[in-house]
Amino acid sequence: MLTTILGALRSGHWPSLVGAWLHFEVSFMAWLLIGAMGVSIAEEFGLSATQKGLLVAVPLLGGAVLRIVVGACSDRFGPKPIGLALLGGELLAVLWGWLGATTYPQLLAVGFVLGVAGASFAVALPLASRAYPPAHQGMAMGVAASANSGTVLAVFFAPRLEQIVGWHGVFGLMAVPILMTALLFALLVRGEIGLSRQEYRAHWWETIGEALRRPSMYWLCFIYAITFGGFVGLCSFLPIFFHDQYGQDLVTAGSWAALCGLAGSLVRPFGGYLADRLGGLTMLLVLFPVLAGLVAAVSRLPSLAWVILLMVTAVACMGFGNGVVFQVVSGRFQKQIGVASGLIGAAGGLGGFLFPSWLGLLKDTTGTYQSGFLLFAALAMAAAMSVAVAARRIRLTGGGRRDQADIPY
C-alpha cells in the first residue's frame, strides 16, 4: 500500500503539493489560534459559555464567508497569487492580535479577520487537485487537506507558549511561520497550475451560478458541514470543554484537544485514498451512523478517560469523512474545483461556526453540554439518511462503484 501511495505522489507535481500542504498547515494554526487560547482569554474577560462559544466560532465564520470569494479568485487568477495574498492577510491579523485586541469586541474583530486563514482551504485543495491526474486527485487532496493537523500544533503549543509570553505574544510569534511559509510557497508552487485561458476569462459569478444550479452542490455542502464543521468546530471548542466540564488546566486541556485533532488529521488522506478505490458513497454509508453513535455517547458526559476515547474516535471519523467528501467533489466538479471548494468549504466553515456557538448557548440555557452534542448526533444521522438516498438513486440509474462521484441529485 505504501509503494502504491508513493507512486501516486510521483504521478503529479509533488513540490506544488508540498506548497499546498504548508499553506494549509500554517493557515490552520492561525485559524484556530484563538480557540487554542480560549480558556485564558475567557478568564481574562470573564466570559459566559455563550460568549466563549462565539469567541472561538467567529474565525470559523470569517473563513466560511471568504472561502466563496477565494475559491472563485483561485479559479480566475490561479492558486499561487491568491495563496500569497491570503498569507499576507493572515500576517496582518496576527500583528493586530499582538499589538492590539485589548477588549472582547476587538478580539472578536481580530477573530473575524483571521477567517482569511480559513479561506486557505479554497487555495490548497484546488492546487493539489490540479497538480495531479484525475486517478489520484482524491489522494492528492487528502494529503493536502491532512494539513488540518495545524489544529494539533495550535492547541498543543499555544497554551504552553502563552505561559511564557502571554496570549498577545503568541499572536506575535505566529508571524514567523507565516512569513516562512510565504517564502516556501512562492518557491515551490508552479505558477502555471490553473485553468485554461478560456476558463480563465469566464466571469466568476457565472461559474458560481453554474455550480449552484447543480443540486448535488447543496447535498455536498450539507454533509461537509457535518464532517468538516464538526472537526474544526469541536477542535476549537475542546480546550474550553475539557476545562469547564472536567476541570483540566489550560495545558492539559490543550493536550487532549491536540490528541483529538491529530487523530482527525492523520486519517484524512486515507479517507481520500480508500474513496478512490471503494467509492465515496460506500465509505459515507458506514461513516455517518458510526459518527452519530459516538457523539451520542459523548453527550452522556462519561468519565474523562471514556470521553477522551470517544472524542478521539469521533474526531478521527470526521477527519476520515473530510477526505471522502472531497474525493466525491473532485469527481463531480472537475472543471470548477476552485468554486466548488469555496462553496462547499464555506458550508464546512459555517458548520464549524454553528457547532461551538450552539454548544455554548445550550450550555447556558440548559446547564449542560449534553443537548449540544445530541443535536450534532441527530444531524449526523440525517446525513446518513441522505447518503442512503443518494446510493439508492445510483443503483436505480445503473451507476457502478466508480461512478459514485457522479451523484444524480
C-alpha positions in Angstrom: 0.0 0.0 0.0 2.9 2.4 0.9 4.5 1.7 -2.5 1.2 2.5 -4.3 0.8 5.7 -2.4 4.4 6.8 -3.2 3.8 6.0 -6.9 0.7 8.1 -6.8 2.5 11.0 -5.3 5.1 10.9 -8.1 2.4 11.0 -10.7 1.9 14.7 -10.3 3.9 17.9 -9.4 4.8 17.0 -5.8 6.5 20.3 -4.9 3.2 22.1 -5.5 1.5 19.5 -3.3 4.1 20.3 -0.6 3.4 24.0 -1.0 -0.4 23.4 -0.7 0.2 21.4 2.4 2.4 24.0 4.0 -0.1 26.8 3.2 -3.0 24.8 4.7 -0.9 23.7 7.8 0.2 27.2 8.8 -3.2 28.7 8.0 -4.9 26.2 10.2 -2.6 27.1 13.0 -3.5 30.8 12.7 -7.2 30.0 12.2 -7.6 28.1 15.5 -5.2 30.3 17.5 -8.0 32.0 19.5 -9.7 28.7 20.3 -6.4 27.3 21.5 -6.0 30.1 24.0 -9.8 30.4 24.7 -9.5 29.4 28.3 -7.1 32.1 29.3 -8.9 34.8 27.2 -12.2 33.8 28.7 -10.9 34.1 32.2 -9.3 37.5 31.5 -12.5 38.9 30.1 -14.9 37.0 32.4 -16.9 35.4 29.6 -20.1 33.3 29.8 -20.4 30.0 28.0 -22.3 31.7 25.1 -19.5 34.3 24.8 -16.8 31.6 24.8 -18.6 29.7 22.1 -18.9 32.9 20.0 -15.2 33.8 20.6 -13.9 30.5 19.1 -16.5 30.4 16.4 -16.1 33.8 14.8 -12.8 32.9 13.0 -14.7 30.0 11.5 -17.5 32.3 10.3 -14.9 34.6 8.7 -13.4 31.7 6.9 -16.8 30.5 5.7 -17.6 33.9 4.2 -14.2 34.3 2.5 -13.9 30.8 1.1 -16.6 31.5 -1.6 -14.7 34.6 -2.9 -11.3 33.0 -2.6 -12.5 29.9 -4.4 -13.7 31.9 -7.4 -10.5 34.0 -7.4 -8.4 30.9 -7.3 -10.1 29.7 -10.5 -9.8 33.0 -12.2 -6.3 34.2 -11.2 -4.7 30.9 -10.2 -4.0 29.5 -6.7 -0.4 30.8 -6.4 -1.1 34.6 -6.3 -4.3 34.2 -4.3 -2.4 31.9 -1.8 0.3 34.6 -1.3 -2.4 37.2 -0.8 -4.1 35.1 1.9 -0.8 34.7 3.8 -0.4 38.5 3.7 -3.9 38.8 5.3 -3.0 36.3 8.0 0.1 38.3 8.8 -1.9 41.5 9.3 -4.4 39.6 11.6 -1.8 38.2 13.9 0.0 41.5 14.1 -3.3 43.1 15.2 -3.8 40.4 17.8 -0.2 41.0 19.1 -0.3 44.8 19.2 -4.0 45.4 19.9 -7.1 43.4 20.9 -7.5 44.7 24.4 -11.2 44.3 24.7 -13.6 41.4 23.9 -15.2 43.2 20.8 -11.8 44.0 19.4 -10.8 40.3 19.8 -13.9 39.3 18.0 -12.9 41.6 15.2 -9.4 40.0 15.1 -11.0 36.6 15.0 -13.2 37.6 12.0 -10.1 38.9 10.1 -8.3 35.6 11.0 -11.0 34.0 8.9 -8.7 34.7 5.9 -6.6 31.8 7.2 -9.6 29.5 6.9 -10.0 30.5 3.3 -6.7 28.7 2.6 -8.9 25.7 2.0 -10.1 27.1 -1.3 -6.5 27.5 -2.5 -4.7 24.4 -1.1 -7.3 21.8 -2.3 -7.7 23.2 -5.9 -3.9 23.5 -6.2 -3.4 19.9 -5.1 -6.2 18.7 -7.4 -4.8 20.5 -10.5 -1.3 19.2 -9.8 -2.3 15.6 -10.2 -4.1 13.4 -12.8 -7.8 12.5 -12.1 -7.0 9.0 -11.0 -5.0 10.3 -8.0 -6.9 13.5 -7.1 -8.6 12.0 -4.1 -5.3 11.0 -2.7 -3.7 14.4 -3.5 -6.5 16.4 -2.0 -6.5 14.1 1.0 -2.7 14.7 1.6 -3.1 18.5 1.2 -6.1 18.5 3.5 -4.3 16.5 6.1 -2.6 19.8 6.9 -5.6 20.5 9.1 -3.1 19.0 11.6 -2.3 22.6 12.1 -5.1 22.4 14.7 -2.8 20.0 16.6 0.1 22.4 16.6 -2.1 25.3 17.6 -3.9 23.7 20.6 -0.7 21.9 21.8 1.9 24.6 21.6 -0.2 27.8 22.0 -1.1 27.2 25.7 2.5 26.4 26.5 3.9 29.4 24.8 1.2 31.5 26.3 2.5 30.7 29.8 5.9 32.3 28.7 4.9 35.3 26.6 1.2 35.7 27.2 -1.6 35.3 24.7 -0.8 38.6 22.9 2.8 37.4 22.5 1.6 34.1 20.9 0.0 36.2 18.2 3.3 37.9 17.6 5.2 34.6 17.4 2.7 33.3 14.8 4.0 35.9 12.3 7.3 33.9 12.0 5.8 30.6 10.4 3.5 32.7 8.3 6.5 34.6 6.7 8.5 31.4 6.2 5.5 29.7 4.6 5.0 32.6 2.2 8.6 32.2 1.0 8.4 28.5 0.5 5.0 28.7 -1.2 6.4 31.2 -3.7 9.4 28.9 -4.4 7.6 25.5 -4.6 4.4 26.2 -6.4 4.3 26.3 -10.2 2.6 29.5 -11.3 1.1 27.9 -14.4 -1.0 25.4 -12.4 -4.5 26.7 -13.0 -7.2 26.8 -15.7 -7.1 27.2 -19.4 -7.4 30.6 -21.0 -11.0 30.1 -21.9 -11.9 29.2 -18.3 -9.7 32.0 -17.0 -11.7 34.6 -18.9 -15.0 33.3 -17.5 -16.8 35.6 -15.1 -16.6 34.3 -11.6 -20.3 34.9 -10.9 -21.2 32.8 -13.9 -19.1 30.0 -12.7 -20.7 30.2 -9.2 -24.1 30.3 -10.8 -23.4 27.2 -12.8 -22.2 25.3 -9.8 -25.3 26.4 -7.8 -27.6 25.1 -10.5 -26.4 21.6 -9.8 -28.5 20.0 -7.0 -25.6 17.8 -5.7 -23.8 21.0 -4.6 -26.3 21.6 -1.8 -26.1 18.0 -0.6 -22.3 18.1 -0.6 -22.4 21.4 1.4 -24.7 19.7 4.0 -22.6 16.6 4.6 -19.3 18.6 4.6 -20.9 21.0 7.2 -21.2 17.8 9.4 -17.7 16.3 8.8 -15.5 19.4 8.5 -17.7 21.7 10.6 -17.7 19.1 13.3 -13.9 18.6 13.1 -12.9 22.3 13.1 -15.7 23.4 15.5 -15.0 20.7 18.0 -11.2 21.2 17.9 -11.7 24.9 18.5 -14.0 24.3 21.5 -12.4 21.3 23.1 -9.9 23.2 25.3 -12.8 25.1 26.8 -14.9 21.9 27.1 -12.2 19.9 28.9 -11.5 22.8 31.2 -15.2 23.6 32.1 -16.6 20.1 32.2 -13.7 18.1 33.6 -11.6 20.7 35.4 -8.5 20.3 33.3 -5.9 23.0 33.4 -5.0 25.0 30.3 -2.1 22.9 29.1 -3.7 19.6 29.8 -6.9 20.6 28.1 -4.9 21.7 25.1 -3.1 18.4 25.1 -6.3 16.4 25.0 -7.6 18.6 22.2 -4.4 18.2 20.3 -4.7 14.4 20.5 -8.2 14.6 19.0 -7.0 16.9 16.3 -4.1 14.6 15.5 -6.4 11.6 15.1 -8.6 13.5 12.7 -5.7 14.9 10.7 -3.8 11.6 10.2 -6.7 9.6 8.8 -7.8 12.2 6.3 -5.5 11.1 3.4 -6.7 7.5 3.9 -10.3 8.7 3.5 -9.5 10.1 0.1 -7.3 7.0 -0.8 -10.0 4.5 0.1 -12.7 6.5 -1.5 -10.7 6.5 -4.8 -10.9 2.7 -4.7 -14.1 1.8 -2.9 -16.3 4.7 -3.8 -17.2 7.8 -1.7 -20.8 6.8 -1.0 -19.8 3.3 0.2 -17.5 4.9 2.8 -20.0 7.5 3.8 -22.8 4.9 4.3 -20.7 3.4 7.1 -19.1 6.6 8.4 -22.1 8.7 9.4 -24.0 6.2 11.5 -20.8 5.4 13.4 -20.2 9.1 13.9 -23.7 9.7 15.2 -23.3 6.9 17.7 -20.0 8.2 19.0 -21.2 11.7 19.5 -24.4 10.5 21.2 -22.2 8.5 23.6 -20.1 11.7 24.3 -23.4 13.5 25.1 -23.7 11.3 28.2 -20.6 13.1 29.5 -18.9 9.9 30.9 -15.7 9.9 32.9 -12.7 11.7 31.5 -11.0 8.5 30.3 -14.1 7.4 28.3 -14.8 10.8 26.9 -11.3 11.1 25.6 -11.5 7.8 23.9 -14.9 8.6 22.4 -13.9 12.1 21.3 -10.6 10.9 19.7 -12.6 8.3 17.7 -15.3 10.7 16.7 -12.9 13.4 15.5 -11.0 10.7 13.6 -14.3 9.8 11.8 -14.8 13.4 11.0 -11.3 13.7 9.5 -11.7 10.5 7.5 -15.1 11.8 6.2 -13.4 15.0 5.1 -11.1 13.1 2.8 -14.0 11.0 1.4 -16.3 14.0 0.7 -13.7 15.8 -1.4 -13.0 12.7 -3.4 -16.7 13.0 -4.4 -16.2 16.7 -5.0 -13.2 16.2 -7.3 -15.1 13.8 -9.4 -18.3 15.8 -9.6 -16.8 19.3 -10.2 -13.7 18.6 -12.1 -13.6 21.9 -14.1 -15.0 24.0 -11.2 -12.9 22.6 -8.4 -11.9 26.1 -7.1 -15.5 27.4 -6.9 -16.8 24.0 -5.6 -14.1 24.0 -2.9 -15.0 27.6 -2.0 -18.8 26.9 -1.7 -18.5 23.5 0.0 -15.7 24.7 2.2 -17.8 27.7 3.2 -20.5 25.4 4.3 -17.9 23.5 6.3 -16.8 26.7 7.9 -20.4 27.7 8.7 -20.9 24.3 10.3 -17.8 24.9 12.3 -19.2 28.3 13.4 -22.6 26.9 14.4 -21.2 23.9 16.4 -19.3 25.7 19.2 -21.9 28.5 19.1 -24.8 26.2 20.0 -22.6 24.3 22.5 -22.1 27.5 24.4 -25.6 28.7 24.0 -27.3 25.5 25.0 -24.9 25.1 28.0 -26.1 28.5 29.3 -29.7 27.6 28.5 -29.9 24.0 29.8 -26.9 23.9 32.2 -25.2 21.0 30.4 -23.3 20.3 27.2 -25.5 17.2 26.6 -28.1 18.8 24.4 -25.5 20.4 22.1 -23.9 17.0 21.4 -27.2 15.3 20.9 -28.1 17.9 18.3 -25.0 17.1 16.4 -25.7 13.4 16.6 -29.1 14.0 15.1 -27.6 15.9 12.2 -25.1 13.2 11.6 -28.0 10.6 11.3 -29.8 13.0 8.9 -26.6 13.0 6.8 -26.5 9.2 6.9 -30.1 9.0 5.5 -29.2 11.5 2.7 -26.3 9.3 1.7 -28.6 6.2 1.7 -30.9 8.1 -0.7 -28.0 9.0 -3.0 -26.8 5.4 -3.1 -30.3 4.2 -3.9 -30.5 6.6 -6.8 -27.2 5.4 -8.0 -28.4 1.8 -8.1 -31.7 2.7 -9.8 -29.8 4.6 -12.6 -27.4 1.7 -13.0 -24.3 3.5 -11.7 -21.4 1.4 -10.7 -18.8 1.8 -7.9 -16.5 4.0 -10.0 -19.5 6.3 -10.9 -20.5 7.1 -7.3 -18.8 10.5 -7.5 -21.5 11.4 -10.1 -24.4 11.7 -7.8 -27.7 12.0 -9.6 -29.3 14.5 -7.2 
